[in-house]
Every structure is written in C-alpha cells, then in structure tokens.
Amino acid sequence: MQVSIANPLLRTPLALIVDDSCPVINLTYHWIRQRQAWKARFQPNAPFNPGDGDPARLHLVPPTIPADFAVRWGEWCAEQGVKGKFSLVPFPAGVARVDQGLPGFPRDEVERWMRAYREVICPNFDITCEMLTHSHVVDLRTWQLTDEWEQYEWVDPPVAPLTEYIAASMRLVRDAGMPCEGVTSPGAFGAKKESAYARATLEAAQQVMGNPRPFYFLRVVDPPDAWPDAPIWHAEPERGVAIASIICCTHDWFGGWTGYDAGDPDRFLTEDLQGGVLAPVLARELPCVMVGHWPGFYYGGAEVGFDVLKEVKRRLDTYDPDGSKTRWMKTSAIGHYWMARQLSEVRSEPLANGGQRVAVTTRFPTGDFTLWLDQPCTQVALNGQPLRQVYSRRALAEGAFLVEGSRTAVAFDLPEGETTLTTAPAANPSAA
C-alpha cells in the first residue's frame, strides 16, 4: 500500500510574519535617522534611495508605538485565529536594550508592552530576535555600534562571529523573559552565506534556548517564478536536530517597513478570490506565509496596515468559510511539521485481514500529522487504540480518519519514537 504524508489535517498552512517589532520603540524612526546620518558621513553625494527611507517624510513616523495598540492588535489576531511569528529586536537601533528594561523610556509603558508580548502575542505568535539592532552591527566586546550595517555589510557575514552574534541576540530576548524560537534576518542578513547562517542559528538556539529544532526567516519568493516551501538544513535525523527555513510568498503589502507607504489587499487576494499572489499558492496547497512590518500596521496611528490585514483575513475566510481548506499555524509549527514530513521513516506492510500495518519512526515530533493511505478503511487503530471515523474534511482532527473515495486520511499526534497504525479495509472497496 502506498502511504504519503499530507498537509496537516489536509489543510494549507497560513501564517503571518511580523518584522521590525520591538517594545515601545518605533524602529523605523531611528533606522531612517541613523541611515541618513551614515550616508552624510560616507556617501554625501549618493542619489536618493527610497530603500534608505525618506527624511522628508520622517515627520509621518512617530518615535514610539504604544502598548495599547499592541494589545488591540494581538487580541484581534487571537479572536480571528491569526498565527505566525512576531519579532522582538532586542537592542533596537542601538537605542536601548530590552534585557535592561529599555532605560530612557517610561517604565510603566515598557511593562505594559512586555505584558502584551507575554500574555497577548506569545500564545499565537513565535517570538524571534531580529539580530541585535537591525541597524548598526554591534561590537560585542564593548557593546558599541560600529559603522557596519546588519542588513548591508552582513548580507555576506564573517562566519567566525556569526554564532556568537546570534547567540547574543537570543540571550537578550531570553533574559527579558521571552521565549526565542528562532531568528529573523534584518534585511538580507546572511543571504550570501545561508548554509553558515543556518548552522550558526542552529548552534545558537541549542546553546541559549536548548532548542534543537529552531527556524529562521530570510527569504521571500515571487510566485509564479518560484513557489514557497520550508527547506530543512543541517539535519541530523538520529539526534532529532535540524533547522527550518520559513519562506514567505508575499512582500509587505500591508503598510510597508516605512509606515508611510500604504498597502493594498488586492496584492494578497482579490475580492473575487481569483487574483493576487495567494490565489495560486492556495491552489497548490503550499504554505501561505505573509510578511508585514510592525510600523506599517500602526502607520503613524492611522492603522492603515492593520485595516489591510483585516480585509485580507476577511477574504481568506470567504475562500474557506468552514475552515476545511486552511489552517493558521505558528511558523515554528510549520517548521516542525516539515521536519517530520522530510525526516521521518514511514513503512507499510500487509496484514492477514487485507489491511495494513503502517509504522512511522521519527525524532521530529509534531501535531496533526496526517497520512494518506491508498485504501478505504473501515477501522484504523493508533498504537492499538481505535480512532474515530469522521465524514468531512471540516471534521478531520487529531485522532480521527476520513475515507474519501479509494483513499483514507489519518490524523494523529506524532511523538518521538515509533508510532503504529493498523487498518481494516472496506468490505467492498469499489463501493466505498
């Protein structure tokens, strides 16, 4: 019998990645000011580059973003079931360190922000560091800012200090009382040495967080020229160690990193559900990971990006009104599922009753693990315990199986070790 691994619960993963986020401080405001000061020193005759920010529009960018907005945003995501990844830049623009309580900013506002992270955002979003400052590279011996930039010079980073640098960033997040499930690249940090960058992140995650299966976010693809996936790097299947690359299939069409470039929901998914980048990705049942930037959601208090997000979510709900096609997931959960998908051993052998015994051996646990069996089944048991049969994709859940034509989908929690399924075939498969 042929056995294949399906998407979790036969649903296409959805996730929202939020970059450039940090407590209180609006990273964009300080980044633009620092970049313009750097250009005045080192490139005084360089032409205007919108990628460096527009100083004439800096008045549209407030220096801080209030905790009240973070709470409202996070509560809306929780109510709507939106999940994904939320950055915590631990030393934003070198202004203040989060592990030291962001000195120089009102203590009660910092505390409200940290409660928002812990109580509102963390339940639905992985927290990642986004290297240390997202602006200047930090000299870890002195904790002073250098003239190099994390997202420019460190596109091709020196390999020797990579692990130490990433570990320092994770440590600040950890010491501020936050989990740190992986890393986000500031800009294209690490892009020209991705293998070394992935290895350094994996080693730092094990050192600082004791996490053998982290993820990183570095790349965006442009369908239909390229399609999203979740590549696995540096896997050691016998030890249960690996790192996943989470790849976005959209650019930021919410409110942009600047917080003054308005977004457009049609670029994600049009009202008729036929256009936009997400439509063909959904049709292929590939991970639909969208990216946005925190300053753009706030948009100087106008919340333009937040409104675009609400409209995109409404259209996705129209596409999948009963929740049978898509599933919002944290990015770590996508990474863990793809590790299990690629690094588990699946074996099948016939039983005397005409059914099958399917054994899955893995060191990569995940939830909602779903197999397709090319046989209609009347009974399925998991480690000797019968699973319940359901009769629609909407009802498919962990601990259940669904017969569709000549196939059976089985969903279950996959722990480390060996998991065994046994099946009994339909008496008349052609009629099933």
C-alpha positions in Angstrom: 0.0 0.0 0.0 1.2 3.5 -0.9 1.5 5.9 2.0 2.1 9.6 1.6 2.4 12.5 4.1 -0.2 15.2 3.5 -0.6 18.7 4.8 -1.6 18.9 8.5 -5.3 17.9 8.7 -5.4 18.2 4.8 -5.2 22.0 5.2 -2.9 24.5 3.7 -0.8 26.3 6.3 -1.4 30.1 6.8 0.9 32.3 8.8 1.7 36.0 9.3 5.2 37.1 9.9 5.7 40.5 11.6 9.1 42.1 11.3 10.7 45.2 12.8 8.7 44.9 16.0 10.0 45.7 19.5 8.6 47.2 22.7 7.8 50.9 22.7 10.4 52.0 20.2 9.4 52.5 16.6 12.4 51.0 14.9 11.7 52.8 11.5 12.1 56.3 13.1 15.5 55.6 14.5 16.7 53.5 11.5 15.9 56.3 9.0 17.7 58.9 11.1 20.8 56.7 11.6 20.9 55.7 7.9 20.7 59.3 6.8 23.5 60.3 9.3 25.6 57.4 8.0 25.1 58.5 4.3 26.0 62.1 5.2 29.3 60.8 6.5 30.2 58.1 4.0 28.1 58.8 0.9 27.4 62.5 0.8 26.9 62.6 -2.9 24.8 59.5 -3.3 21.5 59.9 -5.0 18.2 59.5 -3.1 17.4 55.9 -2.4 13.9 55.1 -1.1 15.2 52.0 0.5 17.1 54.1 2.9 14.0 56.0 4.0 12.8 59.5 3.0 13.9 62.1 5.6 11.3 64.5 4.2 8.6 62.1 5.4 10.1 61.3 8.7 7.6 63.6 10.4 5.0 60.9 9.5 6.9 58.3 11.6 6.4 58.6 15.4 9.4 57.6 17.5 7.3 55.2 19.6 4.3 52.8 19.2 2.0 52.4 22.2 1.4 49.2 24.1 -2.4 49.8 23.8 -2.1 49.3 20.0 -0.1 46.1 20.5 -2.8 44.8 22.9 -5.6 45.6 20.5 -3.7 44.1 17.5 -2.8 41.0 19.4 -6.4 40.5 20.8 -7.8 40.8 17.3 -5.4 38.2 16.0 -6.4 35.9 18.8 -10.1 36.4 18.2 -9.6 35.7 14.4 -7.3 32.8 14.9 -4.3 34.5 13.1 -1.0 33.0 14.0 2.6 33.3 12.9 5.8 35.0 14.0 6.4 38.3 15.8 9.9 39.8 16.1 11.5 41.3 19.2 14.5 43.4 18.1 16.4 43.2 21.4 18.6 46.4 21.0 16.5 48.4 18.6 18.7 50.7 16.6 21.2 50.6 19.5 18.8 52.9 21.5 18.2 50.7 24.5 18.4 47.0 25.5 15.3 45.1 26.2 17.0 42.9 28.8 17.8 46.1 30.8 14.2 47.3 30.7 14.7 49.9 27.9 16.2 52.6 30.1 15.1 56.1 29.0 11.5 55.1 28.3 8.6 55.2 30.8 8.8 52.1 33.0 5.0 51.6 33.1 4.8 51.7 29.3 7.7 49.2 29.0 5.9 46.9 31.4 2.6 47.1 29.5 4.5 46.3 26.3 6.2 43.2 27.9 2.8 42.0 29.2 1.4 42.4 25.7 4.2 40.2 24.4 3.8 37.6 27.1 0.0 37.4 27.5 -1.4 38.5 24.2 1.1 37.9 21.4 3.0 34.8 22.6 0.1 32.5 22.7 -0.4 32.8 18.9 3.0 34.0 17.6 6.5 32.7 17.9 8.9 35.3 19.2 12.2 35.7 17.3 15.1 38.1 17.7 15.9 40.1 14.6 19.5 40.2 15.3 20.6 42.9 17.7 19.8 46.4 16.4 18.5 46.0 12.8 20.7 49.0 12.1 24.4 49.1 13.0 26.4 46.0 13.8 27.4 45.8 17.5 30.9 45.2 18.8 30.2 42.6 21.4 33.4 43.4 23.3 32.2 47.0 24.0 28.5 46.9 23.1 29.2 50.0 21.0 27.8 50.5 17.5 30.2 50.1 14.5 29.9 51.7 11.1 28.8 48.4 9.5 25.1 47.6 9.0 23.5 44.3 9.8 21.4 44.2 6.7 24.1 45.5 4.3 27.6 44.5 5.1 26.4 41.4 6.9 24.5 40.1 3.8 27.8 38.4 3.4 28.7 38.0 7.0 32.1 37.0 8.5 31.5 33.4 9.5 33.6 33.3 12.7 31.5 35.6 14.9 28.1 34.6 13.4 27.1 32.1 16.2 28.3 34.4 18.9 26.4 37.4 17.4 23.2 35.4 17.0 23.5 33.9 20.5 24.0 37.3 22.0 20.7 38.5 20.4 18.8 35.4 21.6 20.3 35.8 25.1 18.9 39.4 25.3 15.4 38.1 24.4 15.7 35.2 26.9 16.9 37.5 29.7 14.0 39.8 29.1 11.7 36.8 29.9 10.7 35.9 26.4 11.0 32.6 24.5 13.0 32.8 21.4 12.0 30.1 18.9 14.3 31.3 16.1 15.7 34.3 14.3 14.6 36.8 11.6 17.1 38.3 9.3 17.3 42.1 9.4 17.0 42.8 5.7 19.1 40.2 3.8 21.4 39.4 6.8 23.2 36.2 6.0 21.8 35.8 2.5 25.1 35.1 0.7 26.3 32.5 3.3 23.0 30.9 4.1 24.4 27.5 5.0 26.8 29.0 7.5 24.0 31.3 8.8 21.6 28.4 9.2 24.3 26.4 11.1 25.1 29.4 13.3 21.4 29.9 14.2 21.0 26.2 15.0 24.1 26.2 17.2 23.0 29.4 19.0 19.5 28.1 19.6 20.9 25.0 21.2 23.3 26.9 23.3 21.0 29.6 24.5 17.5 28.1 24.4 18.2 24.4 24.4 16.2 24.2 21.2 17.4 21.5 18.7 14.7 22.4 16.1 14.6 26.2 15.5 13.7 28.1 12.4 14.8 31.3 10.6 13.1 33.7 8.3 15.3 35.1 5.5 13.7 34.7 2.1 10.7 35.8 0.1 9.8 34.1 -3.2 7.7 35.6 -6.0 5.1 33.2 -7.4 4.8 32.0 -10.2 8.6 32.5 -10.7 9.2 30.4 -7.6 7.0 28.7 -5.1 7.2 28.6 -1.3 8.5 25.7 0.7 10.1 25.0 4.1 13.6 23.8 3.3 15.4 21.9 6.1 19.1 22.5 6.8 21.8 20.6 8.7 19.5 17.7 9.7 20.8 15.0 12.0 17.9 12.5 11.9 19.4 10.2 14.5 19.6 13.1 17.0 16.4 15.0 16.2 18.4 18.1 15.2 17.6 20.4 12.3 16.6 23.9 11.3 13.8 25.0 9.0 13.8 28.0 6.6 10.4 29.7 6.6 9.8 31.3 3.2 7.2 34.0 2.5 5.2 34.1 -0.7 4.3 37.8 -0.4 6.1 41.0 0.1 4.8 43.6 2.6 1.7 45.0 1.1 0.1 45.9 4.4 1.8 49.2 5.3 5.5 48.7 4.5 8.5 48.9 6.7 8.4 52.7 6.5 4.9 53.1 7.9 4.1 55.7 5.3 3.6 53.6 2.2 0.0 52.4 2.1 -0.7 48.8 1.3 -3.3 47.0 -0.9 -5.3 43.9 0.0 -5.7 43.1 -3.7 -2.0 42.2 -4.0 -2.6 39.4 -1.5 -6.0 38.2 -2.7 -8.6 40.0 -4.8 -12.2 40.3 -3.8 -13.3 37.6 -6.3 -10.6 35.3 -4.8 -9.1 34.7 -8.3 -6.2 37.2 -8.3 -3.4 38.2 -6.0 -0.3 36.2 -5.0 -2.2 34.0 -2.6 -4.7 32.5 -5.1 -2.2 30.3 -7.0 -0.3 29.4 -3.8 -3.6 28.3 -2.2 -4.5 26.3 -5.3 -1.2 24.4 -5.0 -1.8 23.8 -1.3 1.6 25.3 -0.4 2.5 27.2 2.8 0.9 30.7 2.5 3.2 32.8 4.7 2.7 36.6 4.5 5.1 39.2 5.7 4.4 42.6 7.3 6.2 45.2 9.3 5.1 46.5 12.6 5.5 50.2 11.8 3.3 49.7 8.8 0.5 48.1 10.8 0.5 51.1 13.1 1.0 53.6 10.2 1.6 56.6 12.4 -1.5 55.9 14.4 -3.8 55.7 11.3 -3.5 51.8 11.4 -3.7 51.5 7.6 -1.7 48.2 7.6 -3.9 46.8 10.3 -7.0 47.6 8.2 -5.4 45.9 5.2 -4.8 42.8 7.4 -8.4 42.8 8.5 -9.5 42.8 4.8 -7.1 40.1 3.8 -8.4 37.9 6.7 -12.0 38.6 5.6 -11.2 37.4 2.1 -9.4 34.3 3.3 -12.5 33.5 5.4 -14.6 33.9 2.3 -12.3 31.4 0.5 -12.5 29.0 3.3 -15.8 29.6 5.2 -15.9 26.3 7.1 -12.2 26.1 7.9 -11.7 22.9 5.9 -9.1 24.2 3.4 -6.7 26.3 5.5 -5.1 26.3 9.0 -3.4 29.2 10.7 -0.1 28.0 12.3 2.8 29.4 14.2 5.9 29.4 12.0 7.7 27.0 14.4 4.8 24.6 13.9 5.2 24.8 10.1 8.9 24.1 10.6 8.3 21.2 12.9 5.8 19.6 10.5 8.1 19.9 7.5 10.9 18.4 9.5 8.7 15.4 10.4 7.5 15.3 6.8 11.0 15.0 5.4 12.9 13.3 8.1 10.5 10.6 9.4 10.7 7.0 8.2 7.3 5.5 7.1 7.0 1.8 6.4 3.9 -0.3 5.4 3.3 -4.0 5.4 0.1 -6.0 4.6 -1.9 -7.8 7.3 -3.8 -11.1 7.0 -7.2 -9.3 7.2 -6.3 -7.3 4.0 -5.5 -4.2 6.0 -2.1 -2.7 6.6 0.4 -2.0 9.4 2.0 1.4 9.0 4.9 2.3 11.2 6.3 5.9 11.5 9.6 6.3 13.2 10.9 9.8 13.9 12.9 12.1 16.2 10.9 15.1 15.0 7.6 15.3 16.9 4.7 17.3 15.5 1.0 17.7 15.9 -1.8 17.0 13.4 0.4 14.6 11.5 -1.6 13.4 8.5 -1.1 10.4 6.2 -2.9 9.4 3.0 -3.4 5.6 2.7 -4.4 4.4 -0.7 -7.1 2.1 0.7 -10.6 2.8 2.0 -10.7 1.7 5.6 -13.5 0.7 8.0 -11.2 0.8 11.1 -7.9 2.5 12.0 -6.1 1.9 15.3 -3.2 4.1 16.6 -0.9 2.0 18.8 -3.8 -0.4 19.4 -6.4 2.3 20.2 -9.2 2.8 17.7 -9.5 6.1 16.0 -12.9 7.7 15.3 -14.2 8.0 11.8 -15.4 11.4 10.5 -17.2 12.1 7.3 -16.0 15.5 6.2 -12.7 17.4 5.9 -14.2 20.0 8.2 -14.5 17.4 10.9 -11.0 15.9 10.4 -9.0 16.3 13.6 -6.2 14.7 15.5 -7.2 11.2 16.4 -9.6 10.7 13.5 -9.7 9.2 10.0 -11.6 10.2 6.9 -12.4 8.0 3.8 -12.5 9.8 0.5 -13.1 7.5 -2.5 -10.3 5.0 -2.6 -8.2 6.7 0.0 -8.1 7.2 3.8 -6.7 10.2 5.6 -5.5 9.6 9.1 -4.5 12.4 11.5 -2.7 11.9 14.8 -0.2 13.4 17.2 3.3 12.2 16.2 5.7 11.8 19.2 9.3 10.8 19.1 9.9 7.1 18.6 7.7 4.7 16.7 4.0 5.1 16.1 2.0 2.3 14.6 -1.3 2.4 12.6 -3.3 -0.8 11.8 -6.1 -0.7 9.4 -9.1 -2.9 8.3 -10.2 -2.4 4.7 -13.7 -1.7 3.5 -15.5 -4.9 2.6 -16.2 -3.6 -0.9 -13.6 -1.0 -1.7 -15.1 -0.2 -5.0 -18.3 0.9 -3.2 -16.5 2.9 -0.5 
